[in-house]
Amino acid sequence: MTDPNTTYTREYARELDQKDPLASYRSEFYLIEQMIYLDGNSLGLLSKRAEKTLLELLHSWKTLGIEGWTEGDYPWFYLSESLGEKMAPLLGADREEVLITGSTTSNLHQLVATFFKPDEKKNKILADELAFPTDIYALQSQLKLQGLDPQEHLFKVISADGHTIDEEVIIDAMTEDIALIVLPSILYRSGQILDMERLTKEAHNRDILIGFDLCHSIGAIPHELSKWGVDFAFWCNYKHLNGGPGAVGGLYVNQRHFGQQPGLAGWFSSKKEKQFDMAHELTPALHAGAFQMGTPHVLSIAPLIGSLSMFHEVGIEKIRTKSLRLTSYMLELIEQKLKEYEFKIRNPKEEKNRGGHIFLEHPEAARICKALKANQIIPDFRSPNGIRLAPVALYNTFEEVWLTIDKLKQIMDEEQYKKFENKRGVVA
Ligand SMILES: *Cc1c(COP(=O)(O)O)cnc(C)c1O
């Protein structure tokens, strides 16, 4: 560590930016003028490449009409599969195991409808009490569709500190009656990374299937889903992958499960050569394509094509390295500059357990976030008292991290937050 007196200056942050090998990617994005955007883990920014591929697909509609299904640079009929192939390296997956389709929630429904097969002995689902609500709602409704009471059949692992989940406690909860486990790869509030490899191994030792919600890890950290043997996974593409609002989501199914009938079938679950036979007997694709339902949302996939090309070029390892440097630097500044205030750092501090964002708690969090916004800094408020700050590797800078913490200190010193009501907005 260098001398703290220099480390904590704006000049030092600028030096870090000058030495940053990914610095050139910032100009690939439409940055919002005068704004420090630290919410890329909720909605990533638009890139020029994403805009370009969106316009290209619009153009294919304009110039090809229905021929666009099979013609042009990105034939629509194969988009879910072809983009799945491009995304496979981010997942450590075989190209046939990945499909771009649906949304986080609809993919979770599909996967649970396919893989949860309760019997006399095994008829419970294991999740965690800090899970994102949509995951819990989906699991509850899947249980009800099977005629099972969620109160009894959905077991949620308890968090001891309200922020993180102890893997030992998860493993202890893998009892004989558990048929299926659904957990996040990274917890959406605290940013804790769960050890997917270990949990998968322990689940399989007990004859339990396991799947992960990758919303906060896709595009932020590397994955080795195939090597780890994870049964299935699902995610959205509008957070770290910058696919745009409402971007089509993704799913992964391990190849050992190929050939199964999808729980929720549709004509796009078909083997491609068979689909237009229009038979009433489904012949499912022999890869992850079996879990697609209907026509792909072509224009909502389009930006992802351009955005993903940057992830390809850079590689997820380098993105992770820079992300950790940014969050480490932010933590250092928080500890140095904000120690007199009541901020509690709730994300894990060790790098191996820390995802792509910082999570702070403060009793005045709602209005501190409003004060940050009034100062052109975009955080993410999480009720009741959480502030998420996500410096993103491809477009945020060390100087922005420095400016953010500097501004936060000023907001606290001057009690600027007192001008606002301590209440969340409708979308927060
Ligand atoms: C963002 C997010 C979702 C969102 O689900 P959608 O179906 O895309 O609306 C689900 N789960 C987690 C953990 C998330 O972070």
The ligand as an SDF file (V2000), in Angstrom:
LIG
                    3D

 15 15  0  0  0  0  0  0  0  0999 V2000
  -33.1780   -8.5520  -11.2340 C   0  0  0  0  0  0  0  0  0  0  0  0
  -33.4950   -9.8600  -10.6280 C   0  0  0  0  0  0  0  0  0  0  0  0
  -34.6140  -10.5950  -11.0390 C   0  0  0  0  0  0  0  0  0  0  0  0
  -35.5520  -10.0270  -12.0570 C   0  0  0  0  0  0  0  0  0  0  0  0
  -36.4350  -10.9430  -12.6310 O   0  0  0  0  0  0  0  0  0  0  0  0
  -37.1550  -10.5620  -14.0080 P   0  0  0  0  0  0  0  0  0  0  0  0
  -37.9350  -11.7570  -14.3560 O   0  0  0  0  0  0  0  0  0  0  0  0
  -36.0640  -10.2450  -14.9870 O   0  0  0  0  0  0  0  0  0  0  0  0
  -37.9900   -9.3610  -13.7490 O   0  0  0  0  0  0  0  0  0  0  0  0
  -34.8030  -11.8470  -10.4840 C   0  0  0  0  0  0  0  0  0  0  0  0
  -33.9660  -12.3430   -9.5420 N   0  0  0  0  0  0  0  0  0  0  0  0
  -32.8900  -11.6390   -9.1080 C   0  0  0  0  0  0  0  0  0  0  0  0
  -31.9720  -12.2200   -8.0780 C   0  0  0  0  0  0  0  0  0  0  0  0
  -32.6460  -10.3770   -9.6240 C   0  0  0  0  0  0  0  0  0  0  0  0
  -31.5960   -9.6770   -9.1790 O   0  0  0  0  0  0  0  0  0  0  0  0
  1  2  1  0
  2  3  1  0
  2 14  2  0
  3  4  1  0
  3 10  2  0
  4  5  1  0
  5  6  1  0
  6  7  2  0
  6  8  1  0
  6  9  1  0
 10 11  1  0
 11 12  2  0
 12 13  1  0
 12 14  1  0
 14 15  1  0
M  END
$$$$
